[in-house]
Amino acid sequence: MSLLVTGVLFYFKPNSNITNNRTSYTNTIPKNEAIAVSATANSYVQNNQPSSSPKNPISTKAVRINAIDAEKLVTMVGSSENGVKYMSIEESGLPPDEISNLKKDYDNLNKYGSYSGGEITHEFTKANDFKEALRKNGNLENVKNKLNFTPTDVNSILGGNFKLMGADYSGSLSEGKFNSLFRYYEDGTGKRFEINEMYLTPANNYSLNVYKESINFDLVGHQATLQSLKNAENKEIYNLDFNVNRRVFSISSEGFNYSDFLQTSMAIAHAAEKEV
């Protein structure tokens, strides 16, 4: 998802110093596969579904959408919600060269399934840094004490097989507290999961602009950007950027199958809906 946070474009673009190991990656995400919560959901999702709402009539599905459906979804939730404003890149006021670069990224997203055209950019590249940060802080509770919000409970969603390996706080500093938390998990069998959660509040002076051209996914009624690519070992990596209840999420998985990744993403979205 293309995000503009306090005047700075916030979304993951290809890093020029990353070695290009891609030969020819295509979008491996099923284009028309909708995942319903009741279909293969784990117990967390089944037991924590929010009640249906007229404003959110497709709240049990995770499905790819086209530009027309994305526009309908934006219209349904409103062009501005919870500090988030939806606009086209032509309405952004960005310089022409930045708009041109964004259009290239969106073209890559449509053709190859990721902004980078299949190159690894941020995905799991800082795992060791976050492991060291967690070690220095002692434990997750010490990291959470640095935050001005209560982060979404990811541990219970991932389950007991996953262990928190890294974590750190960042973002805007307000009254000695920060508004962003990064967490990194491993399950010991080659599966990895990382999540960044940022809380938007007026106190943090944070606002969020989402460009409509980046929206290609409906995550239980929330606009999202889904990307797929592969690492050097040919393991599938899925990225999903979305916002729920003033919380901006960027999540990545490695070694997950598509259905499991979506079930995890839906559970996180539903949990965030309940947060105060």
Secondary structure per residue as TSV (DSSP state, phi and psi in degrees):
chain	resnum	aa	ss	phi	psi
A	1	M	-	360.0	137.1
A	2	S	-	-86.9	121.0
A	3	L	E	-121.8	137.6
A	4	L	E	-115.3	108.1
A	5	V	E	-112.2	118.0
A	6	T	T	44.8	47.6
A	7	G	T	84.8	-2.3
A	8	V	E	-114.4	129.2
A	9	L	E	-65.6	122.5
A	10	F	E	-120.1	91.2
A	11	Y	S	-164.5	163.8
A	12	F	-	-85.2	112.7
A	13	K	-	-106.1	159.4
A	14	P	-	-57.3	138.9
A	15	N	-	-96.2	124.9
A	16	S	T	-64.3	-21.5
A	17	N	T	-95.5	10.3
A	18	I	S	-87.2	130.6
A	19	T	-	-69.2	134.1
A	20	N	-	-85.6	107.2
A	21	N	-	-101.5	7.2
A	22	R	-	-81.5	133.8
A	23	T	S	-97.5	-63.6
A	24	S	-	-156.9	91.4
A	25	Y	-	-95.8	138.6
A	26	T	-	-118.5	166.9
A	27	N	-	-70.6	115.0
A	28	T	-	-96.5	4.5
A	29	I	S	-79.6	126.3
A	30	P	-	-55.6	127.3
A	31	K	T	-72.7	-30.6
A	32	N	T	-121.9	22.9
A	33	E	-	-91.5	114.4
A	34	A	-	-98.2	133.4
A	35	I	E	-105.1	119.2
A	36	A	E	-95.4	143.4
A	37	V	H	-58.1	-37.4
A	38	S	H	-79.1	-8.2
A	39	A	H	-75.6	-64.1
A	40	T	H	-131.5	26.7
A	41	A	-	-67.9	148.6
A	42	N	-	-76.6	176.3
A	43	S	H	-63.8	-31.3
A	44	Y	H	-62.6	-46.7
A	45	V	H	-66.0	-43.1
A	46	Q	H	-63.0	-35.1
A	47	N	H	-91.7	-3.9
A	48	N	-	-130.3	28.1
A	49	Q	-	-72.2	133.3
A	50	P	-	-72.7	157.8
A	51	S	-	-66.8	151.9
A	52	S	-	-67.2	153.2
A	53	S	B	-137.2	140.0
A	54	P	T	-58.1	-28.1
A	55	K	T	-75.5	-17.0
A	56	N	B	-132.6	65.5
A	57	P	T	-70.9	-14.9
A	58	I	T	-116.8	43.1
A	59	S	T	-76.2	-0.3
A	60	T	T	-110.9	14.6
A	61	K	E	-125.1	151.5
A	62	A	E	-127.6	115.5
A	63	V	E	-150.7	145.1
A	64	R	E	-67.1	146.3
A	65	I	-	-134.5	157.7
A	66	N	-	-95.8	-176.8
A	67	A	H	-62.5	-36.8
A	68	I	H	-66.1	-45.6
A	69	D	H	-65.3	-35.3
A	70	A	H	-62.8	-41.7
A	71	E	H	-64.3	-40.2
A	72	K	H	-63.5	-40.2
A	73	L	H	-66.1	-40.2
A	74	V	H	-62.6	-43.1
A	75	T	H	-62.7	-38.2
A	76	M	H	-64.7	-42.0
A	77	V	H	-90.8	-11.9
A	78	G	-	98.2	149.4
A	79	S	S	-73.4	-16.4
A	80	S	E	-139.6	124.8
A	81	E	E	-151.4	128.7
A	82	N	T	52.6	41.5
A	83	G	T	81.9	4.7
A	84	V	E	-111.2	131.8
A	85	K	E	-119.6	133.2
A	86	Y	E	-102.7	133.5
A	87	M	E	-154.3	163.4
A	88	S	-	-83.4	160.6
A	89	I	G	-67.5	-24.9
A	90	E	G	-69.4	-23.4
A	91	E	G	-90.4	-0.8
A	92	S	S	-75.4	-25.5
A	93	G	-	78.1	9.1
A	94	L	-	-71.4	155.7
A	95	P	-	-60.5	151.4
A	96	P	H	-55.2	-37.3
A	97	D	H	-68.0	-34.7
A	98	E	H	-70.1	-39.4
A	99	I	H	-62.0	-41.4
A	100	S	H	-61.8	-42.0
A	101	N	H	-64.9	-39.6
A	102	L	H	-63.4	-41.4
A	103	K	H	-61.4	-37.0
A	104	K	H	-65.3	-40.2
A	105	D	H	-64.3	-41.3
A	106	Y	H	-67.3	-33.9
A	107	D	H	-64.7	-42.5
A	108	N	H	-61.4	-41.3
A	109	L	H	-59.3	-43.9
A	110	N	H	-72.2	-36.1
A	111	K	H	-84.0	-44.3
A	112	Y	H	-112.4	-11.7
A	113	G	S	93.8	1.8
A	114	S	S	-153.3	155.0
A	115	Y	T	-58.5	-35.3
A	116	S	T	-84.2	-4.0
A	117	G	S	73.7	22.2
A	118	G	S	108.0	-4.1
A	119	E	-	-83.0	143.0
A	120	I	-	-70.3	129.0
A	121	T	S	-117.0	-81.6
A	122	H	S	-95.4	-17.1
A	123	E	T	-61.1	110.1
A	124	F	T	61.5	16.9
A	125	T	T	-78.8	-18.0
A	126	K	T	-112.2	21.5
A	127	A	H	-57.5	-44.9
A	128	N	H	-65.5	-35.6
A	129	D	H	-62.9	-41.7
A	130	F	H	-74.8	-29.2
A	131	K	H	-62.1	-44.2
A	132	E	H	-66.0	-38.5
A	133	A	H	-62.9	-42.0
A	134	L	H	-65.4	-39.8
A	135	R	H	-61.2	-43.5
A	136	K	H	-67.0	-34.4
A	137	N	H	-81.4	-15.2
A	138	G	-	96.8	-52.6
A	139	N	S	-164.2	174.3
A	140	L	H	-64.9	-36.0
A	141	E	H	-61.0	-37.8
A	142	N	H	-65.9	-36.2
A	143	V	H	-66.9	-45.3
A	144	K	H	-64.0	-27.7
A	145	N	T	-66.3	-15.5
A	146	K	T	-87.2	-1.9
A	147	L	B	-99.9	154.1
A	148	N	S	-102.2	21.0
A	149	F	S	-151.5	163.5
A	150	T	-	-93.8	114.6
A	151	P	-	-70.7	156.6
A	152	T	-	-64.3	138.9
A	153	D	-	-75.5	103.3
A	154	V	-	-91.4	-30.1
A	155	N	H	-55.2	-46.8
A	156	S	H	-69.4	-25.3
A	157	I	H	-75.8	-44.7
A	158	L	H	-70.3	-32.6
A	159	G	-	95.1	172.2
A	160	G	T	-68.2	-17.9
A	161	N	T	-72.3	-21.3
A	162	F	-	-95.2	139.1
A	163	K	E	-119.5	134.8
A	164	L	E	-68.2	121.2
A	165	M	E	-109.2	-22.9
A	166	G	E	-153.4	152.0
A	167	A	E	-166.4	150.5
A	168	D	E	-162.9	156.6
A	169	Y	E	-101.3	158.6
A	170	S	E	-166.5	-166.0
A	171	G	E	95.7	-154.5
A	172	S	E	-79.4	138.0
A	173	L	E	-98.9	121.5
A	174	S	E	-136.0	118.1
A	175	E	T	53.1	41.4
A	176	G	T	80.0	5.9
A	177	K	E	-122.1	154.1
A	178	F	E	-108.9	163.0
A	179	N	E	-117.8	19.3
A	180	S	E	-143.1	140.2
A	181	L	E	-134.0	130.2
A	182	F	E	-111.1	135.1
A	183	R	E	-132.5	141.9
A	184	Y	E	-129.1	129.8
A	185	Y	E	-126.2	150.5
A	186	E	E	-134.4	152.9
A	187	D	-	-112.3	0.8
A	188	G	S	84.8	-4.4
A	189	T	S	-117.4	11.9
A	190	G	S	105.0	-5.2
A	191	K	-	-89.6	137.9
A	192	R	E	-135.1	152.8
A	193	F	E	-147.3	132.8
A	194	E	E	-133.3	146.5
A	195	I	E	-144.7	131.8
A	196	N	E	-112.3	128.1
A	197	E	E	-122.8	121.4
A	198	M	E	-119.9	135.1
A	199	Y	E	-103.3	124.8
A	200	L	-	-97.6	120.3
A	201	T	-	-142.2	154.9
A	202	P	G	-57.8	-32.9
A	203	A	G	-63.0	-29.6
A	204	N	G	-86.1	-4.0
A	205	N	T	57.2	35.4
A	206	Y	-	-108.5	132.0
A	207	S	-	-131.4	162.9
A	208	L	E	-135.1	124.4
A	209	N	E	-107.4	127.6
A	210	V	E	-112.7	125.8
A	211	Y	E	-83.6	128.8
A	212	K	G	-59.8	-32.0
A	213	E	G	-63.3	-19.4
A	214	S	G	-86.4	-14.2
A	215	I	-	-78.4	116.9
A	216	N	-	-132.9	11.7
A	217	F	E	-150.1	142.7
A	218	D	E	-109.1	108.8
A	219	L	E	-102.6	98.1
A	220	V	T	41.2	48.5
A	221	G	T	89.4	2.7
A	222	H	E	-112.2	134.5
A	223	Q	E	-64.9	139.8
A	224	A	E	-150.7	164.0
A	225	T	E	-120.7	119.7
A	226	L	E	-106.4	131.7
A	227	Q	E	-128.1	152.5
A	228	S	E	-139.1	144.4
A	229	L	E	-160.8	178.9
A	230	K	E	-127.3	149.5
A	231	N	-	-87.5	-174.7
A	232	A	T	-64.3	-24.0
A	233	E	T	-92.2	10.5
A	234	N	-	68.4	19.9
A	235	K	-	-79.7	140.4
A	236	E	E	-72.6	134.4
A	237	I	E	-119.7	130.4
A	238	Y	E	-116.8	136.4
A	239	N	E	-118.9	142.3
A	240	L	E	-141.3	126.3
A	241	D	E	-114.4	128.9
A	242	F	E	-159.2	167.3
A	243	N	E	-133.7	138.5
A	244	V	E	-141.6	124.2
A	245	N	T	55.7	50.8
A	246	R	T	66.8	10.5
A	247	R	E	-111.0	128.2
A	248	V	E	-104.3	122.0
A	249	F	E	-112.3	138.1
A	250	S	E	-129.2	114.3
A	251	I	E	-124.1	149.5
A	252	S	E	-138.3	142.7
A	253	S	E	-126.8	152.3
A	254	E	E	-134.5	126.7
A	255	G	S	88.0	-3.2
A	256	F	-	-79.5	147.5
A	257	N	-	-81.7	166.8
A	258	Y	H	-60.0	-44.7
A	259	S	H	-64.1	-43.9
A	260	D	H	-64.2	-38.8
A	261	F	H	-62.9	-42.9
A	262	L	H	-68.3	-39.1
A	263	Q	H	-61.1	-41.2
A	264	T	H	-64.5	-42.6
A	265	S	H	-63.8	-42.4
A	266	M	H	-63.3	-40.9
A	267	A	H	-63.5	-39.4
A	268	I	H	-64.8	-43.5
A	269	A	H	-61.8	-44.8
A	270	H	H	-65.0	-38.7
A	271	A	H	-65.3	-39.5
A	272	A	H	-67.2	-30.7
A	273	E	H	-61.6	-28.1
A	274	K	H	-89.6	-12.1
A	275	E	-	-71.3	148.9
A	276	V	-	-94.6	360.0
